[in-house]
Amino acid sequence: MADPTTAPLRIGNCSGFYGDRLAAMREMLEGGRDRHRLDVLTGDYLAELTMLILGKDTMRDPSLGYARTFVRQLEDCLGLALESGVKVVSNAGGLNPAGLADRVREIARGLGIDVAVAHVEGDDLRPRAAELGLEGALTANAYLGGFGIAAALAGGADVVVTGRVTDASLVVGPAAAHHGWTPESYDELAGAVVAGHVLECGTQATGGNFSGFRQLIGSGRMDPTKPLGFPLAEVAADGSSVITKHAGTGGAVTVDTVTAQLVYEIQSTRYLGPDVTTLLDTVRLEQVGDDRVAVTGVRGEAPPEQLKVCVNELGGYRNAAEFVLTGLDIDAKADWLREQLAPALTAESVTWTRSALPPADADTEEGASALLRVTVMDPEAGPVAKAFTGPAVELALASYPGFTMTGPPAQPTPYGVYRAAYVDRSAVTHTVVHPDGRREVVPDPPTAPAAAHEEAADAGRRPSPYPAPTDSLTRRAPLGTFVHARSGDKGGDANLGLWVARTGDAGLDEARTTWLAKLITPRKVRELVPEAADLPVEVYLLPNLGAVNVVITGLLGRGVAASTRFDPQAKGLGEWVRSRVVHVQEGLL
């Protein structure tokens, strides 16, 4: 059992994606060298799309497959981390954690530093693809939990690199090691999962991509000229935490900025992970100081019997061309171009999209223009290469007046298709390779039967009809008048979190939450997002957060790498929905 007298573990983040700010590792290490120093610094480099990118890297060079930006950061900061007594834990190992561990040791030798490096493996299922029904997969990686990381730290590692663990495991592992949690410490583990989920995307928890940025800037809470600070969590022995950041860094940590990250890319109120099932509707947030938000009350249950697997496959080749339509007769110009070009295209998939019509009498040429985009996809490169670009270019002097393109035709590029698969835990050997080369297999935790999770799948789903008072006098206003949003992708599905901005008036906040829960039905979502008219839509309630979470299945087609949608990762979906006009009760405005 955890010792309640154990001091909270201070865990920071220095990367939310592969390509994040290189200076962040040094900023986090130097910002915490006083009494508020870090104990552990994590970095999240992996996403579904990143695994595809790393898979393509290994096709060119099998010795790669890890996040090379992490190597650059350690070349600069490894000595500082060791001097500061900070453990470094990262999933930058990607498809080759053993190779990255060797590279870290090579860096240490070059710097004249003695460092203990461990790595976690067993997630890569490509060697067993055929027997697991994953033939043809470019990547196939099971999501591992945090107890391999915990074992590595308990074994004396200074640096731990992993393959595909869940993003939150980077926090769960160190917290479990520090506080002595067992696989059945469900509430504690669930609390750490929430802290890890808040930290995993870096500055998204400190004001980045936050729909209330104007209020933060206007109130003086956030300096728009200052780079956002990366977040950290003080994780206590009972799994509760305080989300904060280093003093003097940019951005802000508020209940709303933390909520923004909490509702990001989730689905139902049951957050299934390899270590624990986290009950998101039990999470409570409270502002307990400047840039300090307490996370309490989180409950957990046994994890599922199976592990989720991120599978990426090569889908074929794609190309695109973008035409500029200027001035009068925009629709007619677009129609003529399509009629000319379409018969010449032989690709399996041809998708046309056009931006909004320009206003009348625009005072700039750009303002008087619309864009017509054609995207082609095919299993083979030929139909999207010269067979596509040739006919497009040949129309330059033979089509609509003012014919021009935003750029010259490009060469076709391969694209991948993401899908989720599930395997029994017996198919995965979760293994820690300690600094001395000793290999330790991490045992599977107790699990709940699949039927239990199937029954829980409906937990938190919005009831219909929703029990709420009848609307009084209403006014038309943008949904975003007092509702924040954060959206993103899970494969081909779009996730949309909506929650009411905190006012400090409990009665008003509760009334607005009830109104939002009543408003956001699957039918209303299809009205606000016409693209979803024929798609499955699910709505889940998170009343403790004043939030609803929406899952639109199939909005993004076969995932970001294969999507022809204008916003293939649904990053802007929430802001679009906030701009939609709805009927709002007078008393709520």
C-alpha positions, -999 to 999 in steps of 0.1 A, spaced: 0 0 0 11 36 -6 26 54 23 4 85 29 33 104 43 53 101 11 59 135 -4 41 142 -37 62 134 -68 68 164 -91 65 152 -127 70 176 -156 65 173 -193 88 187 -221 71 174 -253 36 169 -264 44 156 -299 73 147 -323 84 182 -333 76 201 -301 98 229 -288 134 217 -286 143 241 -258 116 227 -236 137 201 -219 163 227 -208 135 251 -198 119 225 -175 152 214 -160 165 249 -153 131 262 -142 130 237 -114 164 239 -99 152 258 -68 131 243 -40 105 235 -66 127 212 -87 114 183 -106 117 147 -97 109 132 -131 108 148 -166 86 131 -192 83 135 -229 55 123 -251 65 119 -288 41 94 -301 7 96 -318 -10 73 -343 4 94 -372 39 94 -356 40 57 -356 33 58 -393 61 83 -398 85 61 -378 74 31 -397 84 48 -430 118 57 -413 125 21 -407 117 12 -443 146 35 -452 169 26 -423 161 -2 -399 184 13 -372 160 43 -369 124 42 -358 128 65 -327 122 102 -322 155 119 -332 145 152 -316 147 135 -282 183 126 -290 191 162 -297 175 173 -265 196 148 -244 228 158 -261 221 193 -247 206 184 -213 216 149 -201 243 163 -178 219 189 -164 193 162 -157 217 140 -138 232 169 -119 197 180 -109 187 145 -98 159 144 -123 149 110 -139 140 112 -176 111 90 -189 100 91 -225 82 71 -251 106 84 -278 118 49 -284 89 44 -309 95 13 -330 131 9 -317 135 15 -279 166 -7 -277 182 13 -305 174 46 -287 187 32 -254 220 24 -271 220 59 -287 216 75 -252 245 55 -239 266 67 -269 257 103 -261 267 98 -224 300 83 -234 307 113 -257 299 137 -228 320 117 -203 289 109 -182 280 77 -164 243 71 -169 220 41 -162 196 36 -192 167 11 -193 142 5 -219 108 -11 -221 98 -33 -250 72 -60 -260 47 -36 -276 59 -43 -312 37 -71 -326 50 -72 -361 70 -104 -356 37 -121 -347 15 -102 -372 4 -133 -392 -8 -153 -362 -26 -123 -347 -44 -114 -379 -23 -83 -385 -8 -93 -419 4 -64 -440 8 -40 -411 36 -14 -414 34 -9 -376 14 -29 -350 20 -18 -314 1 -27 -283 -4 0 -257 15 -10 -226 10 4 -191 32 21 -166 45 -8 -145 74 -16 -168 85 20 -163 80 16 -126 102 -15 -126 129 3 -146 130 31 -121 130 7 -91 160 -10 -108 180 22 -107 176 37 -141 183 74 -147 167 74 -182 139 51 -193 128 50 -229 98 30 -241 80 20 -272 42 24 -275 30 28 -239 -1 49 -233 7 86 -230 -5 86 -194 18 57 -185 47 81 -185 32 96 -153 16 64 -139 49 45 -139 70 70 -119 41 76 -95 36 39 -89 73 34 -83 75 64 -59 44 57 -39 46 19 -39 13 13 -56 2 -22 -67 -17 -32 -98 -48 -32 -76 -44 4 -64 -72 13 -88 -81 48 -74 -45 59 -71 -37 46 -106 -67 63 -121 -57 96 -104 -23 93 -120 -39 85 -154 -58 118 -152 -27 137 -143 -8 120 -172 -36 128 -196 -34 165 -186 4 166 -190 7 145 -222 1 172 -247 24 198 -231 13 234 -234 -23 224 -242 -27 224 -204 -13 259 -199 -33 279 -225 -22 264 -258 -51 257 -283 -75 271 -256 -107 287 -268 -107 311 -239 -73 326 -248 -88 362 -252 -100 362 -216 -66 350 -203 -48 377 -222 -74 404 -214 -72 396 -176 -35 397 -176 -32 360 -168 -13 353 -200 13 374 -218 8 368 -256 44 375 -263 58 349 -239 63 313 -248 39 290 -229 54 271 -201 51 233 -200 30 218 -173 39 196 -143 19 176 -118 25 171 -81 11 136 -77 3 126 -41 2 91 -25 -36 89 -29 -35 96 -66 -47 132 -63 -26 158 -79 -20 195 -84 -14 207 -120 9 237 -122 39 251 -141 72 267 -132 70 302 -118 76 329 -143 69 308 -174 42 319 -199 6 307 -201 -17 300 -173 -31 269 -154 -68 273 -146 -97 250 -142 -107 257 -178 -73 251 -193 -71 218 -174 -106 209 -185 -96 216 -221 -70 189 -220 -91 165 -199 -118 164 -226 -93 161 -254 -96 129 -275 -116 109 -250 -147 88 -258 -171 76 -231 -168 83 -194 -149 50 -190 -113 56 -200 -99 21 -207 -62 17 -201 -38 -12 -197 -34 -6 -159 -68 7 -149 -102 18 -161 -105 55 -151 -140 68 -143 -138 103 -159 -172 114 -144 -156 112 -109 -129 138 -117 -132 170 -97 -111 202 -104 -106 232 -81 -84 263 -84 -63 262 -53 -39 290 -61 -24 310 -90 -16 285 -117 -25 256 -94 -54 233 -101 -62 204 -78 -74 171 -93 -93 150 -67 -120 123 -64 -108 101 -92 -121 65 -91 -107 35 -109 -117 0 -117 -99 -31 -130 -85 -27 -166 -99 -47 -196 -88 -82 -205 -75 -71 -239 -49 -45 -250 -55 -20 -277 -32 -21 -307 -23 8 -330 -21 -7 -365 -8 13 -395 -10 0 -430 2 14 -463 -30 25 -481 -16 36 -514 -7 69 -530 -22 104 -530 -18 137 -548 -37 170 -549 -40 202 -569 -55 235 -558 -70 260 -583 -77 297 -576 -111 310 -588 -113 348 -588 -140 374 -592 -174 367 -609 -190 334 -618 -171 313 -592 -196 284 -594 -196 283 -631 -158 284 -633 -156 255 -608 -182 235 -627 -164 240 -660 -130 229 -646 -145 198 -631 -163 189 -664 -129 193 -682 -107 175 -658 -129 147 -643 -131 125 -674 -93 124 -676 -87 112 -641 -82 75 -636 -75 73 -598 -97 51 -577 -108 80 -555 -114 116 -566 -126 142 -541 -134 178 -549 -138 205 -522 -143 243 -526 -138 271 -501 -166 296 -494 -176 321 -520 -159 355 -517 -179 386 -507 -190 410 -534 -168 439 -543 -138 426 -524 -110 451 -520 -81 426 -525 -76 400 -552 -71 373 -525 -104 384 -508 -122 380 -542 -110 344 -547 -121 309 -537 -100 277 -538 -111 246 -556 -91 215 -545 -91 180 -561 -75 152 -541 -68 118 -558 -59 85 -542 -51 51 -556 -34 18 -546 -8 25 -573 13 56 -579 6 58 -616 -29 72 -616 -20 100 -592 13 109 -609 16 122 -644 -18 108 -653 -32 133 -628 -8 163 -630 -6 162 -668 -43 168 -675 -44 195 -648 -15 215 -662 -27 211 -698 -58 231 -689 -37 262 -680 -46 281 -712 -78 262 -721 -101 266 -691 -118 292 -670 -106 329 -671 -79 337 -646 -68 301 -644 -40 297 -618 -29 273 -591 -16 278 -556 15 258 -565 30 236 -591 19 199 -592 38 177 -569 49 141 -570 25 115 -554 31 105 -518 23 73 -500 -3 74 -473 -12 52 -444 -44 39 -429 -48 37 -392 -70 11 -374 -74 -1 -339 -71 -38 -331 -73 -57 -298 -53 -87 -286 -53 -108 -255 -27 -99 -230 -11 -133 -235 0 -121 -270 22 -94 -254 53 -99 -233 58 -66 -215 95 -66 -208 120 -42 -190 156 -43 -200 175 -29 -170 208 -9 -173 228 -41 -165 211 -60 -194 189 -80 -171 155 -87 -186 123 -86 -164 89 -96 -176 61 -74 -161 32 -96 -150 -3 -89 -162 -26 -72 -137 -60 -86 -126 -86 -77 -152 -123 -73 -155 -142 -95 -179 -151 -81 -213 -188 -82 -203 -182 -58 -175 -168 -32 -199 -195 -38 -224 -221 -30 -197 -201 1 -187 -199 14 -223 -232 31 -219 -223 47 -186 -225 85 -189 -243 84 -222 -267 113 -224 -303 102 -216 -331 110 -240 -352 129 -233 -329 149 -210 -346 158 -177 -343 196 -177 -366 226 -172 -385 239 -202 -367 267 -220 -378 302 -212 -373 333 -235 -342 327 -257 -319 347 -279 -298 336 -308 -261 337 -300 -229 318 -309 -226 286 -289 -191 299 -279 -206 328 -261 -199 309 -228 -190 274 -240 -154 263 -246 -144 235 -269 -115 212 -277 -115 187 -305 -93 161 -321 -90 127 -337 -90 90 -328 -83 73 -360 -113 80 -383 -135 93 -355 -137 129 -343 -139 138 -306 -155 171 -295 -154 182 -259 -177 211 -249 -179 227 -215 -192 259 -199 -167 286 -189 -163 289 -151 -178 321 -137 -174 316 -99 -212 317 -96 -221 281 -88 -257 286 -96 -251 301 -130 -225 275 -138 -249 247 -129 -277 262 -150 -254 266 -180 -242 230 -176 -278 217 -176 -286 238 -206 -256 225 -225 -265 189 -216 -300 194 -228 -289 211 -260 -263 187 -273 -281 157 -286 -269 135 -315 -296 152 -336 -283 187 -327 -247 177 -334 -257 166 -369 -274 200 -373 -243 219 -362 -220 196 -382 -238 188 -415 -210 165 -425 -221 142 -397 -257 139 -411 -254 102 -419 -228 93 -392 -232 77 -358 -230 103 -330 -227 96 -293 -229 121 -265 -216 115 -230 -220 137 -199 -193 149 -175 -213 170 -151 -184 175 -126 -165 193 -154 -196 211 -167 -190 192 -200 -203 170 -226 -182 148 -249 -192 140 -284 -179 112 -306 -186 114 -343 -178 80 -358 -162 81 -393 -160 119 -398 -123 116 -407 -127 86 -430 -98 62 -425 -77 85 -403 -55 116 -406 -31 101 -431 -58 90 -455 -84 117 -449 -93 142 -477 -112 164 -453 -101 201 -450 -92 195 -413 -81 159 -413 -74 158 -375 -106 177 -365 -84 202 -346 -106 231 -357 -139 213 -354 -145 226 -319 -139 262 -329 -163 258 -359 -190 244 -336 -185 273 -312 -191 297 -340 -225 281 -348 -256 301 -337 -280 285 -313 -309 296 -291 -297 305 -256 -319 312 -226 -319 349 -216 -309 343 -181 -278 324 -191 -262 352 -211 
